[in-house]
Amino acid sequence: MHCRSAESGKITQCRKKLVESPESVTGDPLVNLRTTLCLIVLLSVSPAWGQSGATDDKRPNILLIVADDLGYADLGAYGSDINTPNIDELAARGMLLTQFHTAPSCGPTRAMLLSGNNNHVAGTARQNTTGVAGWPVRGYENYLSDRIVPFPRLLQEAGYHTYTVGKWHLGVAAEHSPRAAGFSRAFNMLKGAGTHFDAKGFMVGGSKYRLDDDLVEYPVGRYSTDLYTDRLIEFIDSNKHDGKPFFAYAAYTSPHWPLQVPDEYLDIYAGQYDDGYDALRLKRFNSLQEAGVVPLSWELPPRNDAITRWEKLDNDQKRRESRKMELYAAMLDNLDDHVGRLIDYLRKHDLYDNTLIIFMSDNGPDGGDFYREGPFVEYLQANFDNAYEKMGTAESFVSYDAPWAEAGSAPFQKFKTYSREGGIVAPMIIAGAGVAAHGIIDSTYLTVMDLAPTFLEIAGAKYPEDGSVQPMLGESINRFLTGESESIHDDNYVSTQYHAGHAFMRQGNWKIANLEPPFDESGFELFNLSDDPGETSNLADAEPEKFAEMVALWRVERKKLGIILPQDL
């Protein structure tokens, strides 16, 4: 096994052991997990998987927890000051993956997750957009396409109960609902975002919710994370004695804007971020290194000069900005409490030891502020009040915004919507049934597309191979989790993405990407991520042959995946 050293900083596979201390159960995020040594894990696990239809079904349950717009550096296990002891405990008893890659935005990630395929193949070429310029275009369906089979449908056919709660973002109509995708029980917000205490949402008409097959009213006053957790526990509890395994998909809407929390969480981080976003960005980078998540040799990318320096803000601006980060931290703290509720339930009912638990975010942190700019300003400002004393309540619509997102995406550049690493590298923790390693940090490369084939293999389910749908692009990570394999993808594996004017392609440690839309191949830059994870040195001129090779491969992959650009039409 090749281990990434703090001296070289190369992104090759590295496993580091997390130290579990007595403080880990107290929730102190600064001392609960620390990296002390690289080691080789020589463990093997032989779970009784793939026994579909067995009388005594030994296949594990699967609990997939997805946070919405969570920053890379914001969990306690990653060195953050935010209190996340329950999520940190998963890292202590499993694996923390430092190189987990998603799409740059919510909808495409969720389509790739459920299909094991590229977002264009899966039907979400651009989230919230159907067709191009009013014309129907293949790939721009804005719901899961008929070119894939959602894996929950196959799990259900293989004998699993399949449950989901939270954000759907893959179609509003009944034929594009979670039930149509194979979930036996479902309670979901259908669009991509919503308020956390009601259905006011962010646009005219508000948010829509579906319970199984029916559109339902949101219970005003219930906090979203609490409600989703209650529903999921109800679903699992209803069948817990029938001997069948379950797949549960908890697609939380936290900590996505608007930053709203229950009253008891409003002030738990008061004053903690008064030093500002520039100081926090440096602190987050340093804490990632101290936690062993990134090597000591890595350097923080240059500051984004488009963001006003903290010292240039007046006192009122600083007060409001600090409040944003306090509320974001409170939302994440609250989310962790509800992750703890799920874990406690599993333990109480003797389900914990036979459950594989995956915690992840869907993309990088969000740098937008719809209250101040964008197509929904009129609606938001007419229906919400962002006065300081109301920030964080149901009456407000406050966003995290770019300055804090840059801190949350340390040690990378940019944030959600961008094809820079800051937009597409997300936190991931895997623990439980079938995971041989305990308390390990690992830097092997994997993508959100790898989860679908992993779950199907666990269930003994088969993806269609008769040509009726396109084959999955992801690869199962089960042999990696059990310690039988040291990596998931070889250096020839290619990841390709285009979304809303942002494109990238990666092969091994080489990556081409553009920065700002509109997209044109002339905007591609070349990076070697093993030496330059912050994407600060464009090597297109220094490595012309490699650059030409990568652009040529992009054209091949684009054709193979059927990626249609607006300018093609």
Backbone hydrogen bonds, N-H to C=O, Kabsch-Sander energy under -0.5 kcal/mol:
donor,donor_aa,acceptor,acceptor_aa,energy
3,C,1,M,-0.5
9,G,5,S,-2.4
12,T,10,K,-1.8
16,K,441,I,-2.3
17,K,37,L,-2.2
18,L,439,G,-5.2
19,V,34,R,-2.2
20,E,18,L,-0.5
21,S,19,V,-0.6
21,S,32,N,-0.6
24,S,21,S,-1.9
25,V,22,P,-1.2
26,T,23,E,-1.2
27,G,23,E,-1.1
28,D,23,E,-1.2
31,V,28,D,-1.1
32,N,28,D,-1.3
34,R,19,V,-0.5
35,T,290,E,-0.5
36,T,17,K,-1.4
39,L,15,R,-1.4
41,V,39,L,-0.5
42,L,40,I,-0.8
43,L,41,V,-0.6
49,W,47,P,-2.1
50,G,458,I,-1.9
54,A,51,Q,-2.3
57,D,55,T,-1.0
58,K,56,D,-0.6
61,N,354,N,-2.8
62,I,246,F,-2.7
63,L,356,L,-3.0
64,L,62,I,-0.5
64,L,248,A,-3.2
65,I,63,L,-0.6
65,I,358,I,-3.4
66,V,64,L,-0.5
66,V,250,A,-2.8
67,A,65,I,-0.5
67,A,360,M,-3.1
68,D,254,S,-2.4
69,D,67,A,-0.7
73,A,408,G,-2.4
74,D,71,G,-1.2
78,Y,75,L,-1.2
79,G,76,G,-2.1
80,S,75,L,-2.2
84,T,82,I,-0.8
88,D,84,T,-2.5
89,E,85,P,-1.8
90,L,86,N,-1.2
91,A,87,I,-1.5
92,A,88,D,-2.1
93,R,89,E,-1.5
94,G,91,A,-1.0
95,M,430,I,-3.2
96,L,440,I,-3.2
97,L,95,M,-0.6
97,L,428,M,-2.3
98,T,96,L,-0.6
98,T,442,D,-2.5
100,F,426,A,-0.6
101,H,99,Q,-0.5
101,H,446,L,-2.4
102,T,424,I,-2.8
109,T,105,S,-1.7
110,R,106,C,-2.3
111,A,107,G,-2.2
112,M,108,P,-2.6
113,L,109,T,-2.6
114,L,110,R,-2.2
115,S,111,A,-1.4
116,G,112,M,-2.5
122,A,118,N,-2.3
123,G,119,N,-0.8
124,T,119,N,-2.7
125,A,139,G,-2.8
129,T,126,R,-1.5
131,G,129,T,-0.6
131,G,140,Y,-2.5
132,V,135,W,-2.6
135,W,132,V,-2.1
140,Y,137,V,-2.4
142,N,123,G,-2.7
143,Y,123,G,-0.7
144,L,170,L,-0.8
145,S,122,A,-2.2
148,I,145,S,-0.9
151,F,114,L,-2.6
153,R,150,P,-1.2
153,R,181,A,-0.9
154,L,150,P,-0.9
155,L,151,F,-2.5
156,Q,152,P,-2.5
157,E,153,R,-1.8
158,A,154,L,-1.3
159,G,156,Q,-1.5
160,Y,155,L,-2.4
161,H,245,P,-2.6
163,Y,247,F,-2.9
164,T,185,R,-1.4
165,V,249,Y,-2.1
166,G,187,F,-1.7
167,K,251,A,-3.0
168,W,189,M,-2.4
169,H,190,L,-1.3
176,H,173,A,-1.8
177,S,174,A,-1.5
181,A,177,S,-1.3
182,G,179,R,-1.3
183,F,178,P,-2.1
184,S,162,T,-1.5
184,S,182,G,-0.5
185,R,162,T,-1.9
187,F,164,T,-2.0
188,N,210,R,-2.3
189,M,166,G,-2.0
190,L,188,N,-0.5
190,L,208,K,-2.8
206,G,203,M,-2.5
207,S,199,A,-2.2
209,Y,216,V,-0.6
210,R,188,N,-2.4
211,L,214,D,-2.8
212,D,186,A,-3.4
212,D,210,R,-0.7
214,D,211,L,-2.3
216,V,209,Y,-2.3
220,V,218,Y,-1.3
221,G,197,F,-3.4
222,R,219,P,-2.2
224,S,196,H,-2.1
227,L,223,Y,-2.8
228,Y,224,S,-3.0
229,T,225,T,-1.8
230,D,226,D,-2.3
231,R,227,L,-2.5
232,L,228,Y,-2.4
233,I,229,T,-2.4
234,E,230,D,-2.3
235,F,231,R,-2.5
236,I,232,L,-2.5
237,D,233,I,-2.8
238,S,234,E,-1.7
239,N,235,F,-0.5
239,N,236,I,-1.2
240,K,237,D,-0.9
242,D,239,N,-1.8
247,F,161,H,-2.9
248,A,62,I,-3.1
249,Y,163,Y,-2.4
250,A,64,L,-2.9
250,A,248,A,-0.7
251,A,165,V,-2.6
251,A,249,Y,-1.1
252,Y,66,V,-1.1
252,Y,250,A,-1.4
256,H,253,T,-0.6
259,L,398,V,-2.9
260,Q,258,P,-1.5
261,V,392,G,-2.5
265,Y,262,P,-2.1
266,L,262,P,-0.6
266,L,263,D,-1.2
268,I,265,Y,-1.0
270,A,267,D,-1.5
272,Q,269,Y,-2.1
274,D,271,G,-1.0
276,G,273,Y,-1.6
280,L,276,G,-1.8
281,R,277,Y,-2.2
282,L,278,D,-1.6
283,K,279,A,-2.4
284,R,280,L,-3.3
285,F,281,R,-2.0
286,N,282,L,-2.5
287,S,283,K,-2.6
288,L,284,R,-2.1
289,Q,285,F,-1.7
290,E,286,N,-2.5
291,A,287,S,-2.2
292,G,289,Q,-1.2
293,V,288,L,-2.2
294,V,288,L,-1.0
297,S,6,A,-0.9
298,W,295,P,-1.2
305,D,303,R,-0.8
307,I,304,N,-1.7
312,K,309,R,-1.8
313,L,310,W,-1.7
318,K,314,D,-2.5
319,R,315,N,-2.2
320,R,316,D,-2.1
321,E,317,Q,-2.7
322,S,318,K,-2.8
323,R,319,R,-1.6
324,K,320,R,-1.6
325,M,321,E,-1.4
326,E,322,S,-2.2
327,L,323,R,-2.2
328,Y,324,K,-2.4
329,A,325,M,-2.5
330,A,326,E,-2.0
331,M,327,L,-2.4
332,L,328,Y,-2.1
333,D,329,A,-2.5
334,N,330,A,-2.5
335,L,331,M,-2.5
336,D,332,L,-2.4
337,D,333,D,-1.7
338,H,334,N,-1.6
339,V,335,L,-2.1
340,G,336,D,-2.3
341,R,337,D,-1.3
342,L,338,H,-1.9
343,I,339,V,-2.3
344,D,340,G,-2.7
345,Y,341,R,-2.3
346,L,342,L,-2.3
347,R,343,I,-2.3
348,K,344,D,-2.7
349,H,345,Y,-1.7
350,D,347,R,-1.7
351,L,346,L,-3.3
352,Y,346,L,-1.3
354,N,351,L,-0.5
355,T,352,Y,-1.6
356,L,61,N,-3.0
357,I,355,T,-0.5
357,I,431,A,-3.2
358,I,63,L,-2.7
359,F,429,I,-3.1
360,M,65,I,-2.2
361,S,427,P,-1.4
362,D,67,A,-1.2
364,G,423,G,-1.8
366,D,69,D,-0.5
372,R,369,D,-1.2
373,E,369,D,-1.6
377,V,374,G,-1.0
380,L,376,F,-2.6
381,Q,377,V,-2.9
382,A,378,E,-1.3
383,N,379,Y,-1.2
384,F,380,L,-1.7
385,D,395,E,-2.9
390,K,387,A,-2.0
391,M,387,A,-0.9
391,M,388,Y,-1.1
393,T,390,K,-2.3
396,S,393,T,-1.5
401,D,368,G,-0.8
402,A,367,G,-1.1
405,A,401,D,-2.0
406,E,402,A,-2.4
407,A,403,P,-0.9
408,G,404,W,-2.3
409,S,405,A,-1.7
410,A,407,A,-1.0
412,F,409,S,-2.7
416,K,365,P,-3.0
417,T,104,P,-3.2
418,Y,415,F,-1.9
422,G,413,Q,-1.5
423,G,420,R,-2.0
424,I,420,R,-0.8
424,I,421,E,-0.6
425,V,421,E,-2.2
426,A,100,F,-2.3
426,A,424,I,-0.6
428,M,97,L,-0.6
429,I,359,F,-2.7
430,I,95,M,-2.5
431,A,357,I,-2.5
432,G,93,R,-0.6
433,A,355,T,-1.2
435,V,432,G,-2.2
436,A,434,G,-0.7
436,A,481,L,-2.7
437,A,481,L,-0.6
439,G,91,A,-0.6
439,G,94,G,-0.6
440,I,94,G,-2.3
441,I,16,K,-3.1
442,D,96,L,-2.7
442,D,440,I,-0.5
443,S,14,C,-1.2
446,L,99,Q,-1.9
448,V,101,H,-1.9
450,D,447,T,-1.9
451,L,448,V,-1.2
454,T,450,D,-1.2
455,F,451,L,-2.6
456,L,452,A,-2.3
457,E,453,P,-2.0
458,I,454,T,-2.1
459,A,455,F,-2.1
460,G,456,L,-0.9
460,G,457,E,-0.6
461,A,456,L,-2.4
470,Q,147,R,-2.6
473,L,116,G,-2.6
474,G,116,G,-1.8
481,L,477,I,-2.4
482,T,478,N,-2.3
483,G,480,F,-0.8
484,E,479,R,-1.6
485,S,479,R,-1.7
493,Y,490,D,-1.6
495,S,506,R,-2.5
497,Q,504,F,-2.4
499,H,502,H,-2.7
502,H,499,H,-1.9
504,F,497,Q,-2.2
505,M,512,I,-2.2
506,R,495,S,-2.8
507,Q,510,W,-2.5
508,G,493,Y,-1.0
510,W,507,Q,-2.2
511,K,527,F,-2.2
512,I,505,M,-2.5
513,A,525,E,-1.7
514,N,503,A,-1.7
523,G,520,D,-2.6
524,F,521,E,-1.8
525,E,513,A,-2.1
527,F,511,K,-2.8
529,L,509,N,-3.0
529,L,527,F,-0.7
531,D,528,N,-1.1
532,D,528,N,-2.1
535,E,532,D,-2.0
538,N,536,T,-0.6
539,L,526,L,-3.1
539,L,537,S,-0.6
543,E,539,L,-2.8
547,F,543,E,-2.5
548,A,544,P,-2.5
549,E,545,E,-2.3
550,M,546,K,-2.4
551,V,547,F,-2.4
552,A,548,A,-2.3
553,L,549,E,-2.0
554,W,550,M,-2.4
555,R,551,V,-1.8
556,V,552,A,-1.7
557,E,553,L,-2.9
558,R,554,W,-2.9
559,K,555,R,-1.9
560,K,556,V,-2.4
561,L,557,E,-2.5
562,G,558,R,-0.8
562,G,559,K,-0.5
563,I,558,R,-2.4
564,I,562,G,-0.7
565,L,563,I,-0.5
568,D,565,L,-2.1
569,L,566,P,-1.4
